[in-house]
Amino acid sequence: MVASTCFAPMNSMASLAGVGSSPLASNPMQAVGITSRDREPGLLHRIKELEDELRVVRLENEKQKASIAKFRERWEKLKESAKRKKAAKASAAGGLSTGVQERIDEDPEGEAAAEASAKEGN
């Protein structure tokens, strides 16, 4: 894959400001005497480096997507489990409160008599 764009550095003041009417001022690489043939192997090498880096980054991105999917699935299972536990706890608590429906009759006079006999026994 060969790119047709030029990767000439754009850091000269003339090229940044657009100043200069001579063709040498508009392209600093020509002013130094560097032709496109001289730059081509370096640019092809740089393109290869960037393509390799892109491959590595894409692979890393796929691994991270798989990891996110795995943790998202775990999170969903955790939420479902918590909902089931909450529902079970609510039904267990509700079952106890509805299960105790008989009324306990208290005899305050009987309690007073029991306390009095306990005091006499000491």
PLY file of the C-alpha trace (Angstrom):
ply
format ascii 1.0
element vertex 122
property float x
property float y
property float z
element edge 121
property int vertex1
property int vertex2
end_header
0.00 0.00 0.00
1.66 3.18 -1.19
0.30 6.53 -0.16
0.24 9.32 -2.68
0.26 12.08 -0.12
3.36 14.00 0.79
4.53 13.86 4.41
6.83 16.87 4.20
7.33 18.65 7.51
5.24 21.77 7.80
7.18 23.53 10.52
8.88 26.29 8.56
7.59 29.78 9.15
7.14 30.39 5.42
4.90 27.39 4.96
2.92 28.13 8.14
2.31 31.75 7.34
1.96 31.28 3.59
4.62 33.93 3.01
6.91 33.88 0.02
6.26 33.89 -3.66
9.21 31.78 -4.77
8.68 28.04 -5.25
11.64 27.36 -2.96
9.99 29.16 -0.07
6.79 27.15 -0.44
8.58 23.76 -0.31
11.53 23.71 2.11
12.46 20.15 1.05
13.30 21.39 -2.48
15.32 24.24 -1.04
17.59 21.73 0.71
17.83 19.57 -2.41
15.96 16.50 -1.18
13.92 14.87 -3.93
10.90 12.65 -3.56
12.99 9.64 -4.57
15.30 10.25 -1.62
12.37 10.40 0.81
10.45 7.44 -0.59
12.22 4.59 1.29
11.87 6.46 4.59
8.21 7.13 3.95
7.53 3.52 2.95
9.26 2.38 6.14
7.15 4.81 8.18
3.97 3.56 6.50
4.93 -0.03 7.36
5.59 0.97 10.99
2.21 2.70 11.24
0.39 -0.26 9.67
2.06 -2.61 12.17
1.10 -0.31 15.03
-2.46 -0.18 13.71
-2.61 -3.99 13.66
-1.39 -4.16 17.27
-3.85 -1.49 18.44
-6.75 -3.21 16.67
-5.84 -6.52 18.32
-5.68 -4.82 21.72
-9.02 -3.14 21.04
-10.65 -6.51 20.24
-9.27 -8.00 23.47
-10.66 -5.08 25.46
-14.07 -5.41 23.77
-14.14 -9.12 24.71
-13.18 -8.24 28.28
-15.92 -5.61 28.50
-18.49 -8.09 27.18
-17.38 -10.66 29.76
-17.66 -8.19 32.65
-20.99 -6.87 31.36
-22.33 -10.44 31.40
-21.03 -10.96 34.94
-22.67 -7.70 36.02
-26.02 -8.79 34.57
-25.78 -12.12 36.40
-24.95 -10.31 39.64
-27.95 -8.01 39.25
-30.27 -10.94 38.57
-28.90 -12.81 41.58
-29.37 -9.79 43.82
-32.96 -9.38 42.61
-33.69 -13.05 43.32
-32.17 -12.80 46.81
-34.12 -9.64 47.55
-37.36 -11.23 46.39
-36.66 -14.39 48.41
-35.87 -12.34 51.51
-39.04 -10.28 51.07
-41.18 -13.37 50.61
-39.58 -15.04 53.63
-40.15 -11.96 55.77
-43.67 -11.64 54.42
-44.36 -15.32 55.12
-43.36 -14.96 58.76
-45.47 -11.90 59.36
-48.55 -13.45 57.77
-47.91 -16.81 59.44
-48.19 -15.34 62.95
-51.83 -14.41 63.04
-52.93 -15.86 66.34
-53.42 -13.41 69.13
-51.63 -13.80 72.43
-53.91 -12.92 75.32
-52.01 -11.27 78.11
-53.17 -11.36 81.73
-51.69 -8.34 83.53
-53.08 -9.52 86.88
-51.50 -12.94 86.43
-48.13 -11.35 85.68
-48.35 -9.21 88.82
-49.14 -12.30 90.91
-46.19 -14.18 89.36
-43.84 -11.33 90.14
-45.10 -11.11 93.75
-44.60 -14.83 94.33
-41.08 -14.56 92.85
-40.24 -11.82 95.35
-41.57 -13.83 98.27
-39.51 -16.82 97.19
-36.20 -14.89 97.56
0 1
1 2
2 3
3 4
4 5
5 6
6 7
7 8
8 9
9 10
10 11
11 12
12 13
13 14
14 15
15 16
16 17
17 18
18 19
19 20
20 21
21 22
22 23
23 24
24 25
25 26
26 27
27 28
28 29
29 30
30 31
31 32
32 33
33 34
34 35
35 36
36 37
37 38
38 39
39 40
40 41
41 42
42 43
43 44
44 45
45 46
46 47
47 48
48 49
49 50
50 51
51 52
52 53
53 54
54 55
55 56
56 57
57 58
58 59
59 60
60 61
61 62
62 63
63 64
64 65
65 66
66 67
67 68
68 69
69 70
70 71
71 72
72 73
73 74
74 75
75 76
76 77
77 78
78 79
79 80
80 81
81 82
82 83
83 84
84 85
85 86
86 87
87 88
88 89
89 90
90 91
91 92
92 93
93 94
94 95
95 96
96 97
97 98
98 99
99 100
100 101
101 102
102 103
103 104
104 105
105 106
106 107
107 108
108 109
109 110
110 111
111 112
112 113
113 114
114 115
115 116
116 117
117 118
118 119
119 120
120 121
